[in-house]
Amino acid sequence: MSTLEDRMTECADFLDAIWGTEDRGLYTIVVAQENPDGAGAGADIWHTYAFRWPKGRQKAVERIFRADEDAANVYICPALFNAPKRLREHVAGSHCLWMDSDGNAPMTFDAAVPVPSLRIRTSSPTNIHDYWLLDEFLDDIDALETGNRSITAYFGTDQSGWDATQLLRPPGTTNRKNGLPVRRIS
């Protein structure tokens, strides 16, 4: 079992990879607490935290793990925002494309879609978030969503996981739906 420090380092390295190291704007972390008051379905409370990147890197990682320790589901948005709101009109762009496999992750890749740069297992072996790092920051939001949608359609994975404001789980946290660790696998 890895230590909290190991998990925080793994997460910080992942965030550096997908968000880059230039100061381009804000990013958003959303924390969902599953039924925090013990009520039935629909009682989830969502908190959104925005941090200037990369200046707020340490605070962002600490927030992720404070929420994880408080038994919240933790999500990040791979895109960067030019305002502290997770709205499409505030998306500044992205350093990556992504795909949420949601139970049917491909295990082989070909010339049409190469092997992802990063793979994050979010629970079972077929629940994976894949990321393809780009050579340049992509600020054309339509092109970003078209790329994500094309990859998703090619593999037949989660058809709702391609939008520029998509939420995905960061490594080092826990998937509270089943108690399994979220880990980088490549």
PyMOL commands that set and color helices and strands:
alter all, ss='L'
color gray80, all
select helices_A, chain A and resi 4-19+57-69+88-90+141-155
alter helices_A, ss='H'
color red, helices_A
select strands_A, chain A and resi 25-33+45-53+73-76+80-81+91-100+118-121+128-138+174-175+180-181+183-184
alter strands_A, ss='S'
color yellow, strands_A
deselect
rebuild
show_as cartoon
